[in-house]
Structure formats: structure tokens, C-alpha cells
Amino acid sequence: MNKLVIGNLVHRPLRSLISVFAVAIEVIMILSIAAIMFGMLNGQKVRTSGIGADMVTHPGTASNLIGVSGAAASIKVADVLRALPHVTVAAPVNIKLSSGATLENIYGIDFKSYDALRPFTFIAGGPFQGPDDAVIDDYEAARGKGRKVGDPIEILNHTFHISGIVEHGKGGRKFIPLDTMGQLIGTEGKASYFYLKLDDIKNSDAVRAEIKATPGMEQYDVQTMEELLSSLAPDKYPGFNVGLRTVIGIAIIIGFLVIFQSMYTAVMERTREIGILKSLGASRATIVGIVLRESSLLAICGIALGIAATFGIRAGLHAKFPTMDFELTGHWIVIATLLALAGALFGALYPALKAAAKDPIEALAYE
């Protein structure tokens, strides 16, 4: 039977290849969209945790979606926060979501206080020396033909010069002076977030109460970094799960329809062959099994090709866009495999049942 299954697929190579490629495209779509969306989300979580803060606070009008809120608080709030018991560092930050060549968060920082949260690890160069200096991480430095200290870099439609290159994982990928950020986006003397370092994380509840009790800060949102990171989840982002499920649904429909069309056509072309098999004693289950085995083999080949192609896409994207987070995990490989295989089997089920229902006498008389 296995030889018969393989022979049937080889007999129509073009149709078999189209089916394999359709399943491969289905797998690529599922894995790629999941890798990009979860990569962006989890990459932001990793970089945020790398800031080194214990808590973060911001005006109640600001959003937890980093970079989408305006700078609503005075930088001088940092002085108030530093004076509170248990607070050892208060770093004002102005984060701007930039939609230039790529969608990214630009961090305007007070270097001394931000570095005090967790020191930058410099690979080359050093801190800002002037208002038009910028610090970038190693991923950003690797973009294109590579950047080095002293090179010009365009940020928020303004030309900066790279003063230092640091290891990635400390919030953003591009850092500019806080005052310069305010001048560029019209928020002089303002900050969007204040990152806090405590003498002991166990004092976080006390610090929260102290901030809420400070005149003028009653409406401030105060979170531990653990609470902030837990909010960076798919359910917290509008449209995240809807977009993911929509693309996956479209991919499954594509695979289903191609396998259905391929197997249905194959059954119609092999009416006489099916009649011969049934006249030789093949049961309905045997006929169904042959068709489902054929579709399974096509699906397995397509899945393998799709997974391999997705790894190739990841390598190509990392080479072209080093800063892109493309998170290809075993969990999603398993999901894509099961969805593609299930879609292929369901697509072949009706043609298989139709083949099994054929009358052997009519099938043998078919021309």
C-alpha cells in the first residue's frame, strides 16, 4: 500500500509539489507571524527588565504601553522621589515611539541616574559628551554596514553623533540626552516615566504608599517591575490575539482548500483504480486510508519545508535587520505542525469518503 501511495503522488508531480508548497506556506505564515509578534512583545519585556529598576511610576494619564504616552510630568518630580524613604535612585525618562525606518522606542535619559539603576556595559566609547551625542546598543550598531563611535546617526529627524556603543538589553536601543529629547518633541523639562531603585524590594508597598501620599502625586500609577512586565502580555495589547488568530485562520484555510482540491481531483482521476481495488476486496476503510495517507505524506513534506524555510527567513532577517526580534520557539513549531496536519487531513476527508463510497461495478465501467 505504501508503494501505491508514493506511486500515486509521483504520478502527478506538479500537483503534489503545489500541495507541498501550499502546506509550507501555511506553516511559514503561522510561524512567522507568531515569531514577529511574540518576538516584539517578549523582546520589549527582556529589555525592560534589563533596565535594573525595582519600580516605575508615572502620571495616571500615561499608559503602560511603553512609548505611546506623552511626557506629562515635570523632571523635578525625580527630586521629590529621591527624597522618599527607601528610594535610592529616581531616574526620569522621556520615551518616544518613533515610526521612521523602523518602529522603535527612543529613550531620552538623564545618563547619571539611568546608569545608576544598572550600569551600562560599554563596548566602545562612553557617555554623552554633549547635547547632540547618542548612545546605541550593539544590535543597533550592527545594522547595515555597521556603525562606530563618532559616526553620525539620524534620530527623530535630528543628526546625532555616536558617543558610545553598549551591550543590548537596557530598555531601548537608542539613547539621547533627556534635555535634547524635550527640545525635539516639545516637552522641555518633562518626563513620561520615573524608574526607581529601592534599598530593598520588600519595601515596595511602603514606597507605593509614600508616593500616593505625596501632594500632587495621588493619581500617579505606581508598579513594581514585576507588575509592569506582567502587563506586557498579549491580552493587554488591543488586537494582538485577534490579528494572530486571523492570520493563522487564513493560513489554515489555504492549506485546507489546496489539499481538498488536490485529493478531490486525484479521486476523480482514479475512479477506475478505486474500482479495481474494491473488486479485489479492499474495504472502505482501506480506500479512506490510502487517500488520508497520501494527504498526510504531502502535509509532512510541506511542514518540513515550511519549518526549514522559516529558519531561513529568520537567518535572513537577522542578517538584514539585527534589531528585529524574531522569536521562533518549539512551542509554536508544534502548534504549526499540528494545525497544518489537521487541516490537510480534514481537507482530504471528504474526497476519501467519496472514494470509499464508489460502487465497484460503476467504477470499473468508468472511462
Secondary structure, DSSP 4 states (H G I P E B T S, - for coil): -HHHHHHHHHHSHHHHHHHHHHHHHHHHHHHHHHHHHHHHHHHHHHHHHTT--SEEEE-TTS-SSTTSS---EETTHHHHHHTSTTEEEEEEEEEEEEESSSEEEEEEE-HHHHHHHS---EEEE-S--STTEEEEEHHHHTSTT---TT-EEEETTEEEEEEEEE-S-SS-SEEEEHHHHHHHHT-TTEESEEEEEES-GGGHHHHHHHHHTSTT-TT-EEEEHHHHHHHSSGGGSTTHHHHHHHHHHHHHHHHHHHHHHHHHHHHHHTHHHHHHHHHTT--HHHHHHHHHHHHHHHHHHHHHHHHHHHHHHHHHHHHH-TT------HHHHHHHHHHHHHHHHHHHHHHHHHHHTS-HHHHHH--
